[in-house]
Amino acid sequence: MLYVRSLAFNFVFYVNLIVQMILWTPYYFLSPRHRAWFVPKFWSRTSMWLYDKIAGTKNDITGQENLPEGSFILAPKHQSFWDAIAFFPFLQDPLYILKRELTWIPFFGWYILKMRMIPVHRGSRSKALKAVVAATKEEMARNPRQLIIYPEGTRRAPGDEPAYKYGIVEIYSQLGVPVVPVAHVAGLYWPRRKFLRYPGTVKARFLRPIPPGLGKDEFMARLIGETEAACDQLLLEASRASNPPVLPPTAVKRLRELGAEA
């Protein structure tokens, strides 16, 4: 049954994406940008509804009171495609940094360009970082926007050793806005590089914002410490659920380090 429901959800998920992208095209491209945001946010909500109804996986996202007004940086853990789509309905005007090659994809790339996302050419890291900071400053000066950055860059398995990149420190120090860490263990239910979708409840939490103006080392220590502590708590809760998901080796190892039984 797990395989059937997972296969069914994956099929319907991508059909839903393609159908909505085509059907909403006139409204999306003829509307002002602030109204056009309805379309991707609606797609996110319908995707999560399908995730619940077909795969049997609910979402429990808390801590919305910790989201500041105006511009800020959202810094989620990156474990799954789930965390790429689940959060932006909670944000007024999300802003992503993404590979410029994505803007070349028909329809999808046009949707990205409409929302004035920041494409980056991954050549020289220092040049790319300067270009990203300059473009983000320009966007935030034009409108209050919420920049979504994954501090670890690539997806990592739940419970894996943290591997935070220094880029977010530079962006934080240059932009001078709060950073809201986001803890979750979505990779237990929507694993990376696998088609299986485990039933249960994906819990995620917007943590208290880290204020601007901290030293780089202090900021990094707070970001890692607060995010990882909250992720550990969510991992413990998931392992103790009445119907826990299959735990990857990284999660089992981390639970043992925390003194808990997997």
N, C-alpha and C positions, 0 to 999 in steps of 0.2 A: 504493500500500500504506500509506503514511503516513496518508493521509486515512481509509482504511478502519479502520486500527487505532486512530486517534484517536477516530473516531466510535464505534467499538465500546466503547472504554474509557469514554468519557464516559457512554454509555448504561448500561453495567453499573455504573459508579461510583454513579450516582444511584439505580438500582434497588437496589443493595446497601444504600445508606443508608436508603431507605424501608422495605425489607423488614426489616432488622435493627432499626430503630426500633420497628416494630410488634411483631415477634416477641419482643424482649427486654423489652417494656413491663412485664409482670407481675413479672419478676425485678428489673428496674431500680427500680421504684417501691416494691417491698416490701422491698428490701434496705437495710441501713444504707449510708450514703453511701460509706464506705471500700470496701465490697464492690461497690457499684454502679459504681464507676470501671472495673471490669472491662469493662463494655459499651462505652463510648466508646473505650477503649484497644484492645479487640478489633476494633472497627470500623476504627480507624486502621490496625492491622496488616493486616487483610484488604484494605483499600483499597490499601495499598502493595504487597501481594502481587499484586493484580489489575493494578496499574500496571506491575509487572515482567512478568507473564505475558502481558498483552494489548498494552500499549504498548511493551514491551521496555526499560523504564527501571528500573534498579536504584537502591537507596539505599546510600550509604556514609556513615554518621553516626559521627563519631569524637569523642574528647575527653570521654567520659562520666566519666572520673576527675576532671574539673574541676568537676563538679556538687557543691556543698557539701551537707552534711546540714542538715535543717531548712528554715527560710524563706530565700528569696532571690528576686531578680528575674532572669528570663530575658529577654534583649534581642536577639531575632533580627532580621536583615535581613528586609524584607518585600517580596518580589518576586512572590509567587504564592500560590494557594490551598494549594499543597503545604506551605508553612511554617506554615499554620494548623492542620494536622492531624498533621504528621510528628513533632513533638517531644514531645507530652504523654505518650506511652507511657513515656518516660524519666523522667518526673516523678512523685513520690509523690502529690501532691494539687494539681494545677494550678489556677490562678485567673486568669480572664480579665476584663478590663474591656470591656464591649460596649454597644452602643446598646440602650436600654431597649425599643425597638420590636421587637427580636428576641425578647423574652420574650412577645410577644403572638401569636407564630406557634403554632398548634396543634401538639402533640407536641414540636416542636423547642424552643419556649419552655418547655414543661414540663420537658424534659430539662435545660435551662439552669438553671432555678430549683432543681431537685433538687440540683445541684452548688454552689449558693450562689455563682454568679458575681456580678459587680458590674455592674448596669445603670446607665447614666449618661444623664442628660438633657442633650443638647448645646445648652444655652442659653448662659448666661454662662460663659465658660471658667474664670474664677476660682472661681465657685461650684461648678462641676462638678469642678474639681481638688480643692477642699477636701472635697467629698463623697466623692470617690474615695479620697483619702488616709485619711479617717476610717473608711470601710467596710473598706478593706484592713487597716488597723491592727486593727480588730475581728476580722476573719477570722484574721489571723496570731496574735493573742492567744489565739484559741480553739483553733487547730490550726496546726502548721507547714505553710505553704502556699508554693507557688512561683508568683509573679505573672509572667504573660507580657505583656510590653509591646513593641510595635513602635516603636522610637525615632523612626522617620521617619513614623509615622502611616499613610499610604497606601502602596499598592504602587508600587514604582519599578522600572524596567527594569534588567537587569544592566549594570554599568559606568556607570550614570547618575551625575550629580553628587550627592553625599550631601546630604540635607536633613533633618538631625536636629532634632526639636522640643525645646523647653525643658522640656516637661512631665515627661520622665523625670528631669531633674535635680532638680526639686522633689520628686518621689516618692522618689527615691534619698535625698535629704537628710532627708526626713521619716521614712522607714521605718527607716533605719539598718541595712540588710541588704546583703550582697554583691550584685553585679550580674554575671551571666555573659553576655557577648556571644556571639552565634552568627553565624558567617559561613557563607554558602552562595551558590550561583549557580543556584538552582532555576528561576529565571525563564528560563534558557536551554532548559529541557526541558519545563516546564509554564508557558508564557508567560501573562501577565496579558491578559485580554480576548480571548483566542483559544482555539479548541477544539483546536488541534493539540497533540499530545503527542510530543515528539521522543525517540527511543531514545538510550540511553547510560547514564551513571551520575551521579546527583545526589550530589555530595559536599557534606557539611556538617560543621562543626566547632564543638563547644562550646569556647570559649576560656577561658583562665585567669580566675578571678573577680576583679573589681575590688573591693577591700575597702571597707567602709563608712568614713565619717568623712573622706573627702577634701573639699577645697574644691570648689565647684561648677564653676569653670573647669577645674581639674585633672581632675575626673571626666569632664567633657564631652570634653576633649582626649584622654584615654585611651580613652574609649568609641569615639570616631570614629576615632582613629588605629589602634587595634588591630583594630577590626572591618574597616575599609576595607583595611588591609594584608593581612589574611587573605583577604578577598574577592578582592583583586587576584591573590593566589597561586592561588586556586581557579579564577579566570577564565583564567589562563595555562594551568593544567593542563587545563582543559576544551578550550581552543583547540588544544592539542597532542595531544589524544586521537586514537586511530586512526580513530575515526568521530565527529568533532566535530559538535555541533548547529549549526543555522543561527544565525549570530550577528546580533543586532539592531544597528542603527547605533550605539547607545550603547556596546555592548561593543567594536565595531570601533574606535571613537574612543578608548576607554580603553586598548585594547591598543597602539595607536599611541603614546599618551602614555607607556606603559610600555616603549616601544622594542621591541615584539614584532610579528611579522607576524600578521595575522588570516587 
